[in-house]
Amino acid sequence: MSEKIIMVNPAGGSSTQTLLIGGLLLGAIVLVIVMISGWNPLNMFKNLLNTGVNTVKGLTYSTYDSRKGKCGSKAVGGLRAKKACLQTQINYCSKGGVFNNGGGQNVKCFTDRAVPMCDNNEWCVDESGNKVPCPCYPDDVSCAVFKNPNNYNVNKDGNANQKCQGDLQGGPKCLADCCAAQKKYCDANTAGDLLGSYATCMSQRGCA
């Protein structure tokens, strides 16, 4: 009865071991480099993903869409486009009708889009690089935006910002228009001082 002799190539096993050891050494070297330099190879894929996302945003969002970035950032035209960008955000928040975004009293709409408060005296630059005031809230928001749809609905028990001349009523530029609305209210509700003090009613609403 004949016996089958199986030949084993010792060189094959040695080659596999060499590749395994080499792979382990390479992995160890990469790990040391990562630990020393802080370099993360996954960042390469992250950067590629971010580039793709930014490309899609650039193709689908409008020029100054707040989802692309804060006014003044490179994504929305840089510093020289900041003024135009901020005005676009103000226009967006000022929309009414079926596109009502809260009107002038919805401060969050403006601040969420990085529109500065006028008290902060924030500066922009024009297309020539000259220093100019940035569009801001409430001075650069039209009085009509504060008037509609609530016709300067003043909280007489609120703070100064909630009364005529306050930020939520358009600031000093809208004082006359706001007080005209309060006059109608106080005239109707005091009936010539028969039902209350007209002067007090107006004063409570920020009007002399």
C-alpha positions in Angstrom: 0.0 0.0 0.0 1.5 3.2 -1.2 1.8 6.3 1.0 1.1 9.8 -0.2 3.8 12.2 0.6 2.6 15.9 1.1 5.3 18.4 0.5 5.3 21.5 2.5 7.1 24.6 1.2 8.7 26.1 4.3 9.4 29.3 2.3 5.6 29.9 2.0 5.1 30.0 5.7 8.1 32.1 6.2 6.8 34.6 3.6 3.4 34.9 5.3 5.1 35.5 8.7 7.3 38.2 7.1 4.3 40.0 5.7 2.4 39.8 9.0 5.4 41.1 10.9 5.9 43.9 8.4 2.2 44.9 8.6 2.4 45.0 12.4 5.6 47.2 12.3 4.0 49.5 9.7 0.9 49.8 11.9 3.0 50.5 14.9 5.0 53.2 13.1 1.7 54.9 11.9 0.4 54.8 15.5 3.5 56.4 16.8 3.3 59.2 14.2 -0.4 59.8 15.0 0.4 60.0 18.7 3.4 62.3 18.3 2.0 64.7 15.5 -1.7 64.5 16.3 -2.4 63.8 12.6 -5.6 61.9 12.1 -5.9 60.0 8.7 -9.7 60.2 9.0 -9.5 64.0 8.7 -8.7 63.4 5.0 -12.1 61.8 4.5 -13.8 64.4 6.8 -12.3 67.2 4.6 -13.5 65.6 1.4 -17.0 65.3 3.0 -17.0 68.9 4.1 -15.9 70.1 0.6 -18.8 68.2 -0.9 -21.3 69.6 1.6 -20.0 73.2 0.9 -20.3 72.6 -2.8 -23.9 71.5 -2.5 -24.7 74.5 -0.3 -23.1 76.9 -2.8 -25.2 75.4 -5.6 -28.6 75.3 -3.8 -28.5 78.2 -1.3 -28.9 81.9 -2.2 -25.8 84.1 -2.2 -26.3 85.3 1.4 -28.2 82.4 2.8 -27.5 82.3 6.6 -27.2 78.5 6.5 -23.9 78.9 4.6 -22.3 80.9 7.3 -22.2 84.2 9.3 -22.1 87.5 7.4 -18.5 88.5 6.9 -17.3 84.9 6.5 -15.7 83.7 3.3 -18.7 81.4 2.6 -21.0 84.4 2.1 -18.6 86.8 0.3 -16.2 87.9 3.0 -15.9 91.2 4.9 -16.6 93.4 1.8 -19.9 91.6 1.3 -20.9 91.8 5.0 -23.0 95.0 4.7 -25.1 93.6 1.8 -25.3 90.2 3.6 -26.7 91.8 6.8 -29.2 93.9 4.8 -30.4 90.6 3.2 -31.0 89.1 6.6 -32.9 92.2 7.7 -35.0 92.0 4.6 -35.7 88.3 5.3 -36.9 88.9 8.8 -39.0 91.9 7.7 -41.1 89.9 5.4 -44.8 89.8 6.1 -47.9 88.2 4.6 -47.6 84.5 3.8 -43.9 84.9 4.3 -44.3 86.4 7.8 -41.1 85.8 9.7 -42.3 87.6 12.9 -41.8 91.2 11.9 -39.8 93.8 13.8 -40.7 92.4 17.3 -39.2 89.0 16.5 -35.7 89.9 17.6 -34.6 86.2 17.5 -35.0 86.2 13.7 -32.5 89.0 13.4 -30.0 87.8 16.1 -30.0 84.2 14.8 -28.8 85.6 11.5 -26.1 87.7 13.3 -27.7 91.1 12.6 -26.0 93.3 15.2 -27.9 95.5 17.7 -27.4 99.2 16.9 -26.1 99.9 20.4 -23.1 97.8 19.6 -21.9 100.2 16.9 -20.6 97.4 14.7 -18.6 98.5 11.6 -18.5 97.0 8.1 -16.5 97.9 5.0 -17.8 98.8 1.6 -16.7 97.3 -1.7 -13.7 99.7 -1.7 -12.6 98.8 1.7 -13.8 102.0 3.4 -15.2 101.7 7.0 -19.0 102.1 7.1 -21.6 101.4 9.8 -23.2 97.9 9.6 -26.9 97.6 9.0 -28.3 96.9 12.5 -31.4 96.3 14.6 -33.7 98.2 15.0 -32.5 101.4 13.2 -32.3 99.8 9.8 -35.6 98.0 10.1 -38.5 99.9 8.6 -41.1 101.3 10.9 -43.8 99.6 8.8 -42.3 96.2 9.9 -43.0 97.2 13.6 -46.4 98.6 12.8 -47.7 95.6 11.0 -49.5 93.4 11.9 -49.9 94.5 15.5 -49.9 98.3 15.0 -47.3 98.9 17.7 -48.8 96.6 20.3 -47.2 98.1 23.4 -47.0 96.4 26.8 -47.6 99.3 29.3 -46.3 97.1 32.1 -43.2 96.0 30.2 -39.7 97.5 30.2 -38.6 100.5 28.1 -37.8 98.3 25.1 -41.4 97.3 24.9 -42.8 100.8 24.8 -42.7 103.5 22.1 -39.1 104.5 21.3 -37.8 101.1 22.6 -36.1 98.6 20.3 -39.1 96.4 20.0 -41.1 99.4 18.7 -38.5 100.5 16.1 -36.5 102.8 18.3 -36.6 106.7 18.2 -37.2 106.8 14.5 -40.6 105.3 14.9 -41.6 107.3 18.0 -44.1 109.6 16.3 -45.7 106.7 14.4 -45.9 104.5 17.5 -47.4 107.3 19.6 -50.0 108.0 17.0 -51.2 104.4 17.4 -51.2 104.8 21.2 -53.2 108.1 20.9 -56.0 106.3 19.1 -56.0 103.6 21.9 -56.0 106.1 24.7 -58.6 108.3 23.2 -60.9 105.4 22.9 -60.2 104.0 26.3 -60.3 107.1 28.4 -63.1 109.0 26.6 -61.7 112.4 27.4 -60.6 111.5 30.9 -64.1 110.2 31.8 -62.9 106.6 32.0 -59.3 107.3 33.1 -56.4 109.6 32.6 -55.4 110.2 29.0 -52.0 111.6 30.1 -51.3 108.5 32.2 -52.4 106.2 29.4 -50.0 107.8 27.0 -47.1 108.0 29.5 -47.5 104.3 30.3 -46.8 103.6 26.7 -43.7 105.7 26.3 -45.4 108.9 24.9 -45.5 112.3 26.5 
